[in-house]
Amino acid sequence: MRLTRLLLAAFGLAAAVRAAPVEGTAQVLSQANFAAKTATGTWVVKHYSPRCKHCRAFQPKWEKVVGERAAGLAARSVYFGEVDCLDNEKLCEANKAESWPAVVVFRGGVRVADLVGDSSEEDLAKFVDGAVPPVARKYAANSVLLDAGNFAQHAHTGIWLVKHYSPTCPHCRAMAPKWTRATDELAAGLAADGITFGEVNCLQNRDLCVANFVDGYPTVNLFVDGKFVEEMVVTYDYEPMKQYMLELQKRARSGELAAAKTLPEPVVANDNRDWDDMAGDNKAGDNKAGDNKAGDNKAAAEPPKEVNSADDVVAAAEPPKEVYNADGVAVVLTADSFAGQTAKGPWFVKFFAPWCPHCQQLAPVWAELGAAAKGKVNIGSVNCDDHAKLCAAQKVQGYPTLKLLWGDESLVFKGSRDLDNMLAFVDSSLTQPRDLRSIDDVYLMRNATDVAFIFAYDRADTRAGTKAALAHVRDNVRKMFLSKHLGVASDPAVGRSLLAAGEALPALVAFKDGRAMSYRGALGSDDELREWLYAERFPLLPEFTRENADSLFYDSDYLALVVVDPDRGVEQAAAHRESVRSAAYEYRRLRESPVAGAQHSATVRFAWVDGSKWEAYVDRVFRIQRKALPAVVIVKSADDLFFTADAAGAPISPTRMGVFMAVRAAVEGRLTARSTSSIIVRAVRAVAAAAAAVGAFFFGSALRVLLTLATAAAAAIYALRRRAGGGRGRAGSFGLVKAD
């Protein structure tokens, strides 16, 4: 590679291959100077290869955008740089620049955003402008914008009340105007007492939010001189938040908050650190071992009491804690050992091929994961070249595929394959249920997630059946990787507040879409319980993402998708989503009605798709271009079919009645379907089916097999020749995972 470049340079052709940095604008960065240069300020860095044709096409757009902005942004400590990934391969790998060109933003040495590919000049300019840290807005305007680059700098002194949120979270959007009103009204007055308001976008600063003990959105945390003190546990409405802020001022003036920063451990509502210690944490005021006062010896001499506390019931319901991956190693699994070894406990398994470059890159990280996940989860790997049937049975469609397995349940990991991200995935999927001790705890949990399951019982109920029910629910929910959605309420007053009149404890309730749905089956039945959990684990209209795509497609008979383009108007996109949500309610009522009939026994899920993020996918699979959005697609996954036209042949209208009538017609077989499979695939299937029918009719099964094989082989040869000759066809299937 280097010899090729030297020869090109010798012939005066290096300029055509290497895109030189713009003089005085983008600085040349390398392994030697990168860390020192990017340690301060904000850096927008292009990673490229001189041999990459996309990089050469991207270069003039980069030069123009940088040339227009470099001088003005330098005053705000924003700089531009370029890294040649042929000369600095390890640096680009460390910066996760796996495809070129890749423009990555670093703030204070921390990677915060990226833009990959030959983007348009408009998209590049928008990305650069969005990467520029905003001027901190003053108190009267709003709270200060904080991120991974400036949080420690700002929050290390004084009293900070910080809102952590996700821009995609509906509860966060509902809270935003109330937060703005309260902070705008009080910020100037509270500033004199050293109180400042801040906010962190957790989509852009995940690691910071995890470090700040954020386990759901929105979360408002209090910091004193950089130390986390407590979570603001109030309903996120204007009046309760305002009252908390005013009380905060009183606490600051009394000196309480100055002392709070020296406390050894704050009380955190719904904090992950406490979820593993549901049975018997010694809270403030509890007697500790060795602290016996006068008269304690008498109590110690009394015989043990019956189990009668919430913690005792929970402790009795929990099986002894098992230790997984005790040796801290990644185990090699084979077709012979796979079923036996994965039958017990959770396993995080890598399915790979030795020739796959991404698998080779992941190998050392996977070995590290074995040690890092010691005691948490079993780590395994399967070589799919040696065990193709096993990988096919696990529905492996590309390499590497990472799956979290527990018995018959599985969860595919589709995030960034770095150590911290994979560990976070495991911790999040295998976390313990929350202990809900008050109505506020229940409210916070319901606002932190789209779907919340709550098991409620009376802590005074010591019957074996109650303990068994709790243990059974916990076990099933955990094995389905839904524990982060489960809360346990042992206070009978809290539990009864969740139930309708006449319902008794213990009970299991799902909260989603503003509704409470009680489980009516037997709490000890695996089949009934899991069927209900599967049906309720998604909201009526979830967003279609890489993480839930497989479940949405293949866990139901039909999937109704509304594809919207938020870039054309957030309010318009929200209105279309609400229309489809209403259609989902309407269809649910139809299925539950006594007159629905067998024809509406088919399961239908509804979801919305961000057409700006999934533009290429929607065009490739459903033949819908972005300019045609909004659009509605009804998918019948089992048959690789989809519907985009209603019974009259017009595009399905993204309205409540339009979607509802189209779904009914699809389920009843009254719509014309289209196939996601390519023309060649459909031709092979059709010809093979015809050959099989002719062979069976005239000659019997032996010739039928030969004819089918010959026809399929001929079609395959035709397809290969057509590809070699430049012919193109549509890609088929709904698969989102591509082979390396």
QUIWO-V336041 format. One record per backbone hydrogen bond with DSSP energy under -0.5 kcal/mol. NH is the residue of the N-H (numbers start at 1). CO is the residue of the C=O. If there is no record, write none. Layout:
BEGIN
NH | CO
NH | CO
END
This chain:
BEGIN
5 | 1
6 | 2
7 | 3
8 | 4
9 | 5
10 | 6
11 | 7
12 | 9
13 | 8
14 | 8
16 | 13
17 | 13
17 | 14
18 | 14
19 | 17
20 | 18
25 | 22
26 | 22
27 | 25
27 | 80
29 | 27
29 | 82
34 | 30
37 | 33
38 | 34
39 | 35
40 | 37
42 | 77
43 | 106
44 | 79
45 | 43
45 | 104
46 | 81
47 | 45
47 | 102
48 | 83
52 | 49
53 | 51
56 | 52
57 | 53
58 | 54
59 | 55
60 | 56
61 | 58
62 | 58
63 | 59
64 | 60
65 | 61
66 | 62
67 | 63
68 | 64
69 | 65
69 | 66
70 | 66
73 | 69
74 | 70
75 | 71
76 | 73
77 | 74
78 | 73
79 | 42
80 | 25
81 | 44
82 | 27
83 | 46
84 | 29
85 | 48
85 | 83
88 | 84
92 | 88
93 | 89
94 | 90
95 | 91
96 | 93
97 | 92
98 | 96
101 | 47
102 | 47
103 | 115
104 | 45
104 | 102
105 | 113
106 | 43
107 | 110
108 | 41
109 | 38
110 | 107
112 | 105
113 | 105
115 | 103
117 | 101
119 | 117
124 | 120
125 | 121
126 | 122
127 | 123
128 | 124
129 | 125
130 | 126
131 | 127
132 | 128
141 | 138
142 | 138
144 | 197
146 | 144
146 | 199
150 | 147
151 | 147
154 | 150
155 | 151
156 | 152
157 | 154
159 | 194
160 | 158
160 | 223
161 | 196
162 | 160
162 | 221
163 | 198
164 | 162
164 | 219
165 | 200
169 | 166
170 | 168
173 | 169
174 | 170
175 | 171
176 | 172
177 | 173
178 | 175
179 | 175
180 | 176
181 | 177
182 | 178
183 | 179
184 | 180
185 | 181
186 | 182
187 | 183
190 | 186
191 | 187
192 | 188
192 | 189
193 | 190
194 | 191
195 | 190
196 | 159
196 | 194
198 | 161
199 | 144
200 | 163
201 | 146
202 | 165
202 | 200
204 | 201
205 | 201
209 | 205
210 | 206
211 | 207
212 | 208
213 | 210
214 | 209
215 | 213
217 | 448
218 | 164
219 | 164
221 | 162
221 | 219
222 | 230
223 | 160
224 | 227
225 | 158
226 | 155
227 | 224
229 | 222
230 | 222
231 | 267
232 | 220
233 | 231
234 | 232
237 | 235
241 | 237
242 | 238
243 | 239
244 | 240
245 | 241
246 | 242
247 | 243
248 | 244
249 | 245
250 | 246
251 | 247
252 | 248
253 | 249
254 | 250
255 | 251
255 | 252
256 | 251
257 | 251
259 | 255
260 | 256
261 | 257
262 | 259
263 | 260
268 | 266
269 | 267
271 | 268
274 | 271
275 | 271
275 | 272
276 | 272
277 | 274
278 | 275
280 | 278
283 | 281
286 | 283
291 | 288
296 | 293
299 | 295
300 | 296
301 | 297
302 | 298
302 | 299
313 | 309
314 | 310
315 | 311
316 | 312
317 | 313
318 | 314
324 | 322
324 | 375
328 | 325
331 | 329
331 | 379
333 | 331
333 | 381
338 | 334
341 | 337
342 | 338
343 | 339
344 | 341
347 | 405
348 | 378
349 | 347
349 | 403
350 | 380
351 | 349
351 | 401
352 | 350
352 | 382
356 | 353
360 | 356
361 | 357
362 | 358
363 | 359
364 | 360
366 | 362
367 | 363
368 | 364
369 | 365
370 | 366
371 | 367
372 | 368
373 | 369
374 | 371
375 | 324
375 | 325
376 | 373
377 | 373
378 | 346
379 | 329
380 | 348
381 | 331
382 | 350
383 | 333
384 | 352
384 | 382
387 | 383
391 | 387
392 | 388
393 | 389
394 | 390
395 | 392
396 | 391
397 | 395
400 | 351
401 | 351
402 | 413
403 | 349
403 | 401
404 | 411
405 | 347
405 | 403
406 | 409
407 | 342
409 | 406
411 | 404
413 | 402
414 | 412
418 | 416
422 | 418
423 | 419
424 | 420
425 | 421
426 | 422
427 | 423
428 | 424
429 | 425
430 | 426
431 | 428
434 | 486
436 | 434
436 | 488
437 | 435
442 | 438
443 | 439
444 | 440
445 | 441
446 | 442
447 | 443
448 | 444
448 | 445
449 | 445
452 | 511
453 | 485
454 | 509
455 | 487
456 | 454
456 | 507
457 | 489
459 | 457
459 | 490
461 | 458
462 | 460
466 | 463
467 | 463
468 | 464
469 | 465
470 | 466
471 | 467
472 | 468
473 | 469
474 | 470
475 | 471
476 | 472
477 | 473
478 | 474
479 | 475
480 | 476
481 | 478
482 | 477
485 | 482
486 | 483
487 | 453
488 | 434
489 | 455
489 | 487
490 | 436
490 | 488
492 | 490
495 | 491
496 | 492
497 | 493
498 | 494
498 | 495
499 | 496
503 | 500
506 | 456
507 | 456
509 | 454
510 | 517
511 | 452
512 | 510
512 | 515
513 | 450
515 | 512
517 | 510
519 | 508
525 | 522
526 | 524
529 | 525
530 | 526
531 | 527
532 | 528
533 | 529
534 | 530
535 | 531
536 | 532
537 | 533
542 | 539
542 | 606
544 | 608
545 | 543
549 | 545
552 | 548
553 | 549
554 | 550
555 | 551
557 | 603
558 | 603
559 | 635
560 | 605
561 | 559
561 | 633
562 | 607
563 | 561
563 | 631
564 | 562
564 | 609
566 | 564
568 | 565
569 | 566
573 | 569
574 | 570
575 | 571
576 | 572
577 | 573
578 | 574
579 | 575
580 | 576
581 | 577
582 | 578
583 | 579
584 | 580
585 | 581
586 | 582
587 | 583
588 | 584
589 | 585
590 | 586
591 | 587
592 | 588
593 | 589
593 | 590
596 | 593
600 | 597
601 | 598
605 | 558
606 | 540
607 | 560
608 | 542
609 | 562
611 | 564
611 | 609
613 | 610
614 | 610
618 | 614
619 | 615
620 | 616
621 | 617
622 | 618
623 | 619
624 | 618
625 | 623
628 | 625
629 | 626
630 | 563
631 | 563
633 | 561
634 | 643
635 | 559
635 | 633
636 | 641
637 | 635
639 | 636
640 | 637
641 | 636
642 | 674
643 | 634
646 | 650
649 | 646
652 | 644
655 | 653
659 | 655
660 | 656
661 | 657
662 | 658
663 | 659
664 | 660
665 | 661
666 | 662
667 | 663
668 | 664
669 | 666
670 | 665
671 | 665
673 | 671
674 | 642
676 | 640
677 | 640
682 | 678
683 | 679
684 | 680
685 | 681
686 | 682
687 | 683
688 | 684
689 | 685
690 | 686
691 | 687
692 | 688
693 | 689
694 | 690
695 | 691
696 | 692
697 | 693
698 | 694
699 | 695
700 | 695
704 | 700
705 | 701
706 | 702
707 | 703
708 | 704
709 | 705
710 | 706
711 | 707
712 | 708
713 | 709
714 | 710
715 | 711
716 | 712
717 | 713
718 | 714
719 | 715
720 | 716
721 | 717
722 | 718
723 | 719
724 | 720
725 | 721
726 | 723
727 | 722
738 | 736
END
